[in-house]
Amino acid sequence: MMEHVHLAAEEEDDLYSGYNDYNPTFDAEELDNDAGFQQAVRTSHGRRPPMTAKFPGTAVGGRALGTSFGSRVPMASSMGRPMTGAVQEGTARPMTAVRAAGYSSAVARGSAFDPLGQSKGPAPPLETKNEDTPEEKMKILERKVNDLIEESCMAHGRGDLQLSLEKAKEAGRKERALVRQREQTGTADHINLDLTYSVLFNLANQYANNDMYPEALNTYQVIVKNKMFSNAGLLKVNMANIYFKQKNYPKAIKFYRMALDQISNAHKELRIKIMQNIAVVFIRIGKYSDAITSLEHIMSESPNIKTGYNLILCYYAIGDRDRMKKAFQKLISVPLGIDEEDKYISPSDDPHTNLVIEAIKNDQLHQMEREKKALAEKFIMTAAKLIAPVIEGSFAAGFDWCVEMVKTSQYVELANDLEINKAITYLRQRDFNQAVETLKMFEKKDSRVKSAAATNLSFLYFLEKDFDQADRYADLAMAADRYNPAALTNKGNTVFVRRDYEKAAEFYKEALRNDSSCTEALYNLGLTYKKLSRLEEALDCFLKLHAILRNSAQVMYQIANLYEMLEDSNQAIEWLMQLISVAPTDPQALAKLGELYDSEGDKSQAFQYYYESYRYFPSNMDVIEWLGAYYIDTQFCEKAIQYFERAALIQPTQVKWQLMVASCYRRSGNYQKSLETYKNIHRKFPESVECLRFLVRLCSDMGLKEVQEYATKLKKVEKLKEKKEQRVRSGRESSARGRREGSASSVSSPNSTPPKRANVGSSSPNSTPPMKANVFLPETRHSPLLEQGRDSGHSSHGTSAKGERLSARLRALPGSNEPYEASSQRDIDASYVDPLGPQMERPKTAAKKRTEEDEFADEELGDDLLPE
C-alpha cells in the first residue's frame, strides 16, 4: 500500500502552503446546490455503502462515481485542492489530517491566528510532589547522606581532618536512620548497599587519617565481613597499612597476603605494589631473604627503580658482593619511560613550533619527568656510594667499577658526579692529598664538572689556609661557570681574608644575583657589612636569612648581637629568647642573656640565666666569677665558696681564686677555716703579698705566735717586689730612650738602616705584638657556644664592660663590718688591699676565645662539596 502514499515534496519552501485551501466536498454551505447530495437525501442512494477510492481489482473498478466523490466537477471555490476522503484516478492519497492543528475554516473568517493555543491562558501549575510520603522522605535522607560524604571528602582535601571525621560520623548516623526507616516500612529490599559501603569506607578512612587506628580497623572489619559487598577483600590492603603504621609487622604481612590471594592475575600492577609492601615489611623485621624473594620476583615481572634500590640494600645487608653487582647492573638498566630532552629543542625557526615547545617545557608532565629522573639518579648515586667500599678490595676500585658501569648505561652524566663523590669519600677518610688529586682530574673536563671540581678544590685549599691556591681555583671555577654561586662565594672568601671587604661584598652580591637562595653568600655578606660597620645593612641581611632558615641558631645570635651593637637591648633580649627556644642548652646564649639583663639592672633574671648557663657548662670562668660575686653582693658568702673553688680547680696556677675562697670564709665568720686556707695558699704561692698580709692580720687578731714570722716574710716579699718594679721601670725608660735616639739618627741619616721590628717574644714591656692572622672557619658549623667573645665589647686584655661593672661592684663592697678594723698594726693596714678589690683582674677563659674575625662563614662541607 505504501507505494500509493504521497509524501509532501521536500523542495517546497513554504511550509504553510495549502492550509487556506479546502476541499469543496466538506463545504456545508454549498450542500443545497450539490445535486448528488440532494439525490442521496431524497432517495435510498445515501443508504448504500460509501464509495471509497478506486483501487485496481475492486468491485468498483471502472465505474464512475455518481456523487461528489466521483466525476463531479469541483466548484470554483475549491481552488483545486485535492480531495482527502477519496483518491482520484492516478492520484496518490496525501498524508494530511482531516483538520490541521490550529486551522479551521473559521480562521479565514476573521478569527485571531493562534496556532499554539495561547489565547486559552497560561498552563495550569505542575502538581507539587507530596513530601509527606515515606518514600520521598527516604529519598531526601539519601541525598543528605551523599552530601555529607562529599563535605567530608572536601574537608579532608583542605586539611581539616577533624571536620572531615565529624561529617563522616554524621553521614553514618543518618545512613543508619535511613536503614531503620526502610525496615519499618517494609522496603528493606530497596536498601542502597552502595550508599552503605560509601559511608563505612569514608568513615574508616577518616579514622585512619586522624590516627584513630582501632576505630578504623573495626570499621574496615565491618565492611570485609559483610558478604553483600563485592570486592571488599581489597580493603585488607588498607588494614595491612594500618598494622604497618602500628609496627605490628606480622599482622601486616598476614593481611597483605590475604589481599594478594583475592586479587586475580589480571590486576598485575596492584599485585606488584602489594608485593613491594610485603618486601618492605620483611626488611623492617630483618628477614632479608624473604624480602629478596619478593623483590627478585618484582624485578623479573615489572622492574622499577625503588625495587632495584631495595634489592641492593638487602644484598648489602647479607654481604653478597656478586649479587650486589648484578643488582646494580639491573638498577641502571631499568627503563624510566620518559622522553629525551631533545624533544624540547626546536628543530626549526617556525614560530608556531617554538611556541608549542616553550609551552611544554615547563608543563606538569615535563616537571614530573624531571622529578622521576632526579629520583632515579639519587637512588643510583646512593647505591654506588653504598656498595663501592665493599664490592672490591678498596673503595677506590669499587668506585671505578661503578663508574665504568654507569658510563655504559643511560646515566652517562652521573659518571663525573660519582668521581666527585669519590673525592668527598677521600675527604671523609682524611686523605686530603688523594681528594685533591681526584678533583684535579676534572680540570680538562666540560665546564660544569670543571667548575664543581674547582669549587671544591678552592674550598679545600681555603681550609688548609693556602689562600693563594684557594684564590686560583676560585678564579678557575668562575672562568668555567661564571654563574656558579659557590665559586663566587669562595672567591669572596679569599678576598675577605685579605681585608678587602668592599670587594668581597661585591662577590657575595653577585652570587646572590645568580642564586637568591645561596644562604652562605647571604650570611657572609652580613658579616662583611658588620666588618664595615654598616650595621643596618648587616641586620637586613640576617633578617632575610632568618626568613629562609627559621631555626638557625647562628642567624638568631648574629641578629641579637647586631641589636646589642645598635644599643637596642630589648630587641637583643627578644632574639636571644628565640635562640634559647631553638637551642635551650646553649650555655653561651644563656650567659649572654644574663649579661644583658645585668646591664639592664635586673639581677634576679640575670642570676637565673647565669645559673642555667653554669649548669650546662660549669667551666666558663666569666659565669663562675659573676655567680660568686653575686652571692658575695647578696651576703651569701658560703654559697660563693663552691664557685671560687671550681675556679681554682680550673686555673690552679691563679692565686686570686684561692684568695677569694679564703676571703669568703673570713666574711662568713669562719676564721679558723680562713686561716687554714691562707696557710695552704702560702705554701703554694710563697711570694703572694696579699696572702701574707691576711696571715699577718689574722694571726695578730687571733693572738697566734706565727704573726712575727709572717710579718718578716711579708717585708722581704715587698722588698723583692719593689726591686722588680724598679727594674721594669728602668727597662721601659731605656727602651723609650733607645727608640728616640734611633728615630733621631734615622732623621739625620736617611741612608741608615731602620731599626728591626721587635720579635713576638721580645721582653720589652712596650713592644707591641704583631697582629695575628686568624683562621676563618665556616661560621655555620659552630654553635653560639664558641661565640662568647664576639663583637660584645671584649678587648684582648680582658677589660670588658662586664668586667668593669663587676670590678666596680667588688670595689664598692662594704668593709665597715670587717673584724680587722681595730688592728694595731697600722703600717700593715695602710698597705692592705682586699683581694676582692680593684687589683683583681678578670680571669681568662680556659678555652681560647674566638676573635671577631672568626665569625667568617665559608661554604659548608656538606653543601660545597656536592656537585653543582
VEXTIZA-149920 format. One record per residue (C-alpha): y, x, z. Coordinates in steps of 0.001 Angstrom, whole numbers, padded with zeros to 6 digits, always signed. Each point is the difference from the previous one (the first is absolute). Example, Ala and Ser with C-alpha at 12.3 -4.5 7.8 and 13.67 -1.06 7.14 Angstrom:
-004500+012300+007800+003440+001370-000660
//
This chain:
+000000+000000+000000+002363+002830+000690+000489+000712-003641+002005-003196-000233+002232+000894+002908+003459+000894-001165+001824+002629+001989+003749+000163+000118+001374+002676-002269+000909+003165+001908+002719+000949-002431+002154-002992+000936+003144+001193+001712+001063-003328+001555-002333-000796+002881+001383-003523+000380-000064-001065-003673-001551-003404-000600+000539-001375+003503+002648-002427-001238-002337-001315-002709-002370-002826+000720-002752-001808-001780+001026-003449-001226-003416-001199+001027+001209-000052+003639+003361-001592-000765-000290-003297+001902+003328-001298-001349-001327-000114-003581-003255-001778+000797+001487-003284-001179+000402+001464-003460-003436+001595-000024-002146-002211-002254-003268+001575+001108+000826-000517+003677+001022-003610-000533-003178-000713-002002-002114+001518+002780+001744-002176+002571-000500-003194-001952-003602+000574-001074-003086+001598+001467+000884+003236-001670+001336+001384+003223-003344-000530+001802-001831+002268-002299-000730+003546+001214+002977+002299-000410+000117+002083-003071-000187+003759+000619+000716+003034-002084-001947+000328-003139-002810+002500+000238-002548+000783-002671-003293-001806+000384+001241-002894+002103-000123-003684-000782+003604-000176-000844-000169+002960-002251+001799-001038-003151+001437-003339+001054+003699-000418+000171+001513-001157+003265+001680-003372-000028+002142+000597+003017+002721+002376+000900-002644+002666+000533-000964-000254-003639+001983+000363-003137+003099-001652+001265+003081+001745-001128+001871+001344+003001+003372-001405+000799+003144+001810-000778+000690+000562+003669-003184+001934+000553+001552+003175-001486-003422+001004-001275-001543+000905+003387-003814+000167-000342-002007-002702+001680-001571+000773+003313-002644-002615+000410-001558+000456-003411-000275+002829-002373+000613-000633-003655-002073+001269-002785+000111+003789-000151+002182+000309+003060-001121+001743+003233+000730-001754+003293+002867+001691+001850-000538+001211+003626+002804-001992+001589+000096-002517+002782+000775-003613-000538+003153+000516+002012+001716+003384+000511+000958+000994+003558+003553-001081+000728+000558-001556-003398-000122-003627-000925+001643-002346-002392+002563-000750+002668+001324+003539-000268+001407-000713-003372+001751-003022+001414+002471+001806+002230-002010+000951+003109+000650+003422+001591-002057+002952-001171-002189+000929+003018-003202+001705-001172-000793+001382+003504+000600-003170+001904+002797+001432+002085+001833-003300+000179-002611-001241+002421+001451+002206+002791-001368+003036+001880-003668+000367+000585-001247-001053+003395-000344+002875+002552-003337+001723+000375-002158-001213+002758+000256+002294+003053-003188+001503+001308-001129-001304+003265-000113+003064+002256-001486-001949+002826-003434+000124-001505-002393+002554+001548-000618+001697-003334+003691+000639-000597+000413+001370+003518-002849+002444-000533+001449+001171-003337+003354+000662+001652-001750+001936+002753-001835+002112-002582+003310+000903-001639+001427+001046+003389-003001+002259+000638+000434+001670-003387+003708+000506+000672-000769+001630+003354-002467+002398-001611+002646+001018-002558+002621+000483+002741-002435+002164+001957-000622+002220-003013+003718+000272-000750+000756+000978+003600-002655+002709-000194+001568+001273-003207+003345+000313+001802-001681+001929+002816+000386-002752+002617-003566+000172+001285+000566-002205+003047+001445-002855-002048-002799+000266-002570-002574-000341+002791+001765-003041+001479+000096-001726-003386-003683+000771-000564-000891-001503+003385+002048-003121-000711-001722-000388-003368-003356+000228+001783+000979-002735+002466+001158-002365-002736-003111+000655-002081-002246-000909+002941+001995-003184+000520-000511-000825-003679-003760+000493+000306-000109-002343+003009+001893-002663-001915-002465+000276-002875-002899-000430+002354+001598-003000+001758+000733-001793-003269-003487+000634-001298+001149+002256-002857-001647+003184+001216-001344+000535-003492+003569+000609-001171+000672+002909+002386+001757+002797-001920-002219+003038+000620+002313+002269-001972+002862-000914+002309-002142+000702+003075-001040+003374-001419+003618+000930-000780+001166-000904+003510-002740+001982+001732+000314+003018-002313+003785+000200+000434-000336-000378+003774-002553+002827+000198+002244+002255-002098+003013-000659+002204-002039+000692+003131-001048+003356-001515+003583+000819-001026+001132-000582+003591-002788+002268+001334-001776-002963+001604-003375+001230-001154-002343-002144+002188+001713-003214-001164-000110+001175-003617-003730+000764+000246-000708-003409+001539+001888-001744-002798-001797+001989-002696-003283-000815+001718+000752-003731-000302+000503+000385-003751-003051+002190-000553-002364-002293+001920+001104-003121-001899-002445-000353-002896+002313-002422-001776+002388+002823-000856-001075+001879-003103+000388+003817-000156+000886+000087+003692-002216+003055+000367+002723+002139-001615+002048-000442+003158-002429+002296+001775+001961+002835-001618+003059-001143+001967-002063-000198+003167-001277+003536-000627+003594+001209-000443+000882-001452+003403-002987+001715+001616+001164+003244-001634+003459-000408+001528-001640-000610+003359-002010+003227-000535-003219-001984+000258-001515+002001-002846-003659-001154+000234+001016-003653-000364+002413+000896-002782-002850+001603-001976-002232-003017+000697+002523-002514-001340+000900+002168-002997-003662+000082-000953-000396-003746+000552+002957-000590-002325-001454+002439-002523-003283-001941-000050+001798-003242-000869+001948+001453-002928-001744+000071-003350-000058+003022-002264+002417-001749-002329+002829+000799+002450-000293+003746-000426+003500+000971+001156-000289-002017+003212-003351+001573+000809+001451+003483-000596+002881-000671+002415-002358-001254+002708-002161+003100-000437+003111+002156+000380+000714-001727+003301-003567+000593+001148+000335+003705-000829+003271+000242+001930-001634-001559+003070-002880+002484-000231+002534+002844-000143+001721-001358+003109-003225+000029+001997-001026+003431-001323-002965-001125-002138+000960+002119-002976-003390-000213-001730+000165-003806-000174+003609+000201-001158-000981+002494-002720-002671-002425-001280+002563-002790-000454+002674+002284-001457-002385+001588-002519-001054-003452-001194+003652-000967-000464+000785+003212-001912-002913-000697-002349+000959-003647-000570+003799-000057+000137+001561+003394+000839+003479+000061+001544+002252+002551+001669-000291-001207+003604-003784-000176-000102-000222+003499-001477+002311+001349+002701-002025-001649+002768-003182+001422-001501+001464+003519+000165+000918-000586+003648-003587-001017+000799-001439+003062-001758+002526+002150+001887-001110-001574+003281-003647+000868-000600+000900+003438-001441-001643-000382-003442+001846+002496-002229-001755-000770-003295+000479-003743+000297+003645+000567+000962+000504+001782-003314-001746-002753-001943+001996-002688+001790+003264+001837-000768-000939+000171-003670-000699-003751+000050+003307-000618+001746+002105+001750-002635-001916-001753-002811+000680-003543+001264+002011-001853-002667+003288-001353+001285+000359-002663-002658+003706+000594-000567+001901+000764-003168+001300+003407-000904+003614+000863+000598+000444+000559-003745+000149-003763-000373+003418+000051+001649+001436+002551-002431+001841-001519-002941-001618+001061-003309+003035-000939-002098+003702-000745+000184-000528-003723-000324+002401-001575+002521-002235-003014+000536-003003+002221+000797+002101+002144+002316+001173-003070+001896-003574-001181+000462-001114+003431+001240+002916+000221+002417-000890-003448+001316-003620+000853+000699+000657+003458+001411+000766-001342+003455-001704-003350-000022-002481-000969+002699-003016+000917-002115+001237+003546-000587+000888+000361+003687-003512-001087+000919-001428+002554-002430+002109+002767+001524-001058-000974+003518-003645-000053-001046+000276+003431-001579+001858+001430+003008-002704-001338+002321-002740+001557-002131+001799+003366+000005+000403-000201+003768-003733-000617+000493-000931+002850-002347+002397+002440+001671-001213-000950+003474-003638+000275-001028+000574+003423-001577+001791+001306+003103-002821-001366+002143-002995+001444-001829+001532+003252-001326-000603+002026+003201-003668-001065+000272-001470-000235-003502+000220+003772-000578-000090+003158+002060+003796+000013+000454+002647-002632-000309+001650+001935-002864-003199-000202-002068-000298-003686+000881+003558-000654-001126-000631+001885-003243-003069-002178-000704+001988-003171+000654+002819+001218-002238-002434+000697-002860-001551-003459+000351+003392-001677+000025+001129+001897-003107-002885-001519-001969+000806-003567+001131+002730-002517-000724+001992+001362+002958+000979+003324-001562+003458-000022+001580-001572+000045+003488-001352+003525-000533+003392+001580+000721+000470-002155+003077-003376+001148+001268+001087+003606-000436+003121-000672+002061-002150-001644+002674-002111+003130-000037+003116+001972+000911+000779-002460+002783-003508+000460+001349+000646+003747+000096+003139-000729+002013-001916-002086+002506-002377+002901+000394+002988+002322+000622-000810+001973-003122+003546+000231-001329-000687+002767-002500-002694-002001-001791+002253-003065+000029+002820+001951-001602-002330+001493-002616-001354-003445-000852+003464-001453-000396+001196+002916-002118-002640-000935-002574+002122-003010-000922+003049+001980-001091-001114-000260-003625-001183-003611+000113+001927-003075-001116+003296-000823+001613-001206-002664+002463-002742+002116+001525+002136+003106-000169+002796-001720+001902-002369-001234+002716-001590+003426+000431+003362+001778+000096+001258-002491+002579-002949+000742+002242+000437+003745-000459+003666-000292+000931-000970-001878+003126-002628+002580+000959+002367+002914-000424+002622-001883+001977-002415-000346+002908-000750+003700-000233+003792+000682+000186-000040+001628-003418+003098-001859-001079+000500+001978-003198-003415-000991-001345+000533-003533+001246+003257-000164-001931-001661+001451-003123-002780-002569-000071+002409-002817+000809+001966+001003-003122-003253+000133-001977-000960-003486+001189+003430-001341-000924-000175+001626-003438-003367-001661-000634+001152-003391+001275+003643-000456+000870-000704-003479+001342-002495+001188+002601+001564-000993+003365-002298+002308+001973+001101+002998-002074+003671-000893+000492-000537-000390+003740-001665+003406+000245+002856+001527-001974+002441-001572+002436-001982+001471+002878+000257+003517-001381+003755-000452-000417+000276-001418+003508-001471+003104+001615+002734+002015-001705+002535-002256+001787+001389-001377-003264-000007-003539+001348+002179-001540-002702-002323+001141-002775-003056-001066+001986+001491-003462+000356+000394-000201-003793-003693+000738-000543-000998-002582+002572+002248-002587-001669-001547+000751-003395-003473-000424+001477+001065-003386+001361+001427-001024-003364-003364+000722-001593-001996-001655+002769+001880-002140+002486-003103-000194+002213-000172+003780+000575+000277-000086+003778-000109+003795+000380+003112+000430-002167+001828-002749+001898-000906+001535+003379+001117+003473-001111+003215-001418-001430+000783-001505+003401-000624+003353+001692+002207+001714-002593+002865-002386+000696-000565+000640+003682+000417+003745-000619+003204-000717-001922+001286-002092+002956+000129-003070-002244-001532-002104+002735+000761-003419-001463-001729+000862-003294-002934+001514+001885-000280-003182+002059+000016-002080-003183-002876+002083-001416-002121-000417+003109+000713-003733+000213-001193-000371-003607-003055+002039+000864-000648-002221+003011-000074-003012-002333-002848+001717-001904-001828+001577+002948+000352-002654+002670-002157+001726+002604+000973+003633-000529+000775+001565+003376+001714+003000-001628+002443-002238-001876+000828-001990+003121+000618+003219+001927+002388+001283-002657+001933-003290+000023+000271+000099+003791+001075+003633-000106+002705-000762-002580+001357-002868+002091+000094+002376+002958+001945+002507-002067+002350-002834-001006+000459-000685+003753-001522-003476-000244-002323+000130+003005-000913-003688-000095-001331+000216-003555-001780+003254+000805-001725-001641+002963-000962-003015-002124-001634+002163-002662-001801+002083+002597-001351-003226+001488-001378-000851-003452-001452+003487-000172-001916-000327+003247-001317-003377-001154-001642+001877-002885-000906+003126+001998-000086-001137+003642-001559+003256+001240+002495+002392-001584+001406+001969+002977+002983+001414-001861+001188-003438-001110-000294-001212+003575+001857+003064+001283+002747-000585-002563+000384-003569+001188+000252+001266+003563+002693+002461-001039+002050-002714-001740-000246-002357+002961+000984+002905+002269+003099+000622-002117+000846-003711+000301-000316+000238+003790-003071-002226+000288-002073+002178+002352-002768-002535+000622-000773-000447-003714+000298+003740-000538-002476+000631+002810-002446-002535-001471-000121+001666-003432+000023+003542+001375-002909-000904+002259-001925-001543-002938+000641+003144-002032-001280+002126+002887-003189-002072+000213-000846+000624-003647+001159+003636-000139+000312+001596+003467+001025+003403-001384+003459-000798-001310+002276+002138+002157+003115-002061-000727-001701-003153+001236-001441+001752+003070+003398+001400+000900+001731-003379-000390-002575-001825+002131+000218+002611+002739+003781-000151+000011-000118-003831+000022-002124-000064+003155+002267+002563+001686+003021-002086-000972-001587-003111+001509-000957+001906+003211-003744-000069-000700-000552+003759+000122-003697-000379+000887-000655-001671-003384+001930+002688-001858-002367+002698+001335-002898-000963-002307+002183+000323-003117+001369+003435+000924-003499+001178+000942-001178-001009-003495+002951+001857-001497-001018+003075+001988-003520-000305-001397+001320-000205-003573+002467+002885+000460-001436+002173+002782+002366+002886-000780+003107-002120+000615+001023+000301+003650+002391-002954-000195-002763-002656+000099-001598+001466+003104+003393+000247+001654+000520-003710-000768-003316-000845+001657+001017+001923+003145+003432-001627-000073-001591-003477-000159-002072+000821+003071+003157+001215+001733+001962-003154-000949-002805-002267+001205-000012+001732+003404-003320+001820-000349+001398+003423+000986-003316+001640+000754-001366-000876-003445+003271+001120-001533-000227+003371+001810-003572+000533-001205+001036-000817-003543+002910+002444+000110-002295+002741+001324-002442-000611-002878+002891+000156-002441+001183+003291+001522-003441+001522-000412-000025-000965-003682+003678+000708-000696+001178+002685+002457+003302+000454-001873+001046-003632+000243+003349-000050+001813-000044-003792+000485-003424+000106+001656+001102+002734+002415+003168-001898+000905-002027-003070+000921-002465+002077+001987+002838+001588+001981+001564-003379+000771-003286-001707+000870-001164+002835+002246+003391+000146+001692+000114-003752+000712-003617-000119+001112+000428+003095+002200-002669+002079-001729-000256+003768+000303-000246+000596-003761+003688-000751-000479+001131+003637+000186-002716+001133-002384+001013-002577-002633+003713+000779+000520-000644+003683-000720-001949-000860-003137+002765-002345-001089+002636+002731+000204-002121+002407-002008-000664-002571-002701+003700-000910-000191+000943+003678-000448-002549+000381-002795+001349-003114-001644+003582+001329+000173-001069+003302-001614-001721-001853-002825+003075-002113-000610+002182+003121-000124-002293+001617-002545+000092-003153-002115+003803-000120+000123+000337+003677-000894-002420-000457-002905+002037-002914-001316+003238+001944+000257-001454+003039-001801-001443-002128-002797+003301-001841-000414+001886+003315-000092-002467+001358-002578+000534-003012-002228+003770+000380+000222-000204+003703-000885-002376-000718-002878+002300-002642-001440+002966+002341+000301-001866+002816-001771-001097-002376-002773+003594-001020-000545+001209+003624-000078-002900+001213-002178-000904-002507-002743-002922+002111-001214-001589+000297+003407-003394-001562+000589+000237-003393+001774-001747-000312+003333-003570-001254-000074-000708-003497+001089-001562-000326+003415-003736-000506-000040-001638-003067+001382-001288+001904+003001+003314+001671+000810+000730+000297+003702+003729-000422-000512+000956-003171+001835+002702-000861-002507-002124+000422-003085-000570-003235-001881-003584-000550-001104-000434-000722-003704-000565-003576-001038-003669-000768-000279-001288-001452-003275-001773-003119+001129-003001-001465-001726+000513-003503-001365-003155-001928+000626-000536-003502-001357+001821-002312+002348-002257-002975-000591-003026+001819+001410+001595+000412+003444+000380-002469+002815+003356-000456+001657-001675+001814+002906+000917+003232-001749+003578-001070-000548+001265+000407+003567+002655+002545-000931+001132-001507-003267+003630-000821-000529+000395-001221+003554+002660+002428+001108-002347+002716+001312+001219+003523-000509-002183+003051-000361+000665+001212+003577-000907-003276+001618+003445-001221+001135-000330-003523-001331+002064-002961+000994-002879-001254+002102-000255+003393+001698+003694-000133+000816-000393-003432+001516-002967+001079+002062+001753+003168+001157+003078-001977+000889-002063-002431+002001-001848+002783+001772+003268+001740+000833+001310-003198+001518-002928-000469+002368+001274-000504+003581-000410+002957+002299+001672-001187+003203-003282-000999+001587-001637+003373-000472-001424+001475+003206+001483+003438-000796+003693-000775+000363+000037+001450+003572-001478+003331-000998+001699+002997+001648-000478+002290-002992+003181-000895-001859-000295+002972-002336-003272-001402-001246+001448-003499-000229+002880+001263-002083-002314+001380-002650-002599-002761+000230-000587-002174-003031-002425-002941+000076-002698+000485-002669+000601-003587-001002+003626+000867-000737+001916+001253-003036-001959+003208-000503-003100-001985-001020-000603+000226-003731-001802-002672-001966-003625+000995-000491-001162+000839-003457-002638-002276-001387-003510+001382+000072-000552-000910-003601+002367+001453-002565+002633-002505-001039+000412-000695-003665+003455+000751-001294+002124-002359-001974-001163+001547-003226-003595-000895+000842+000847-003588-000866-000446+000734-003650-002630-002199-001634-002153+001259-002850-002470-001858-002172-002984-001283+001996-003205+001927-000611-001924-003185-000606+002618-001355-002428+001316+003059-001762-003367+001496-000837-001294-003143-001592+000313-000035-003789+003121-001724-001151
//
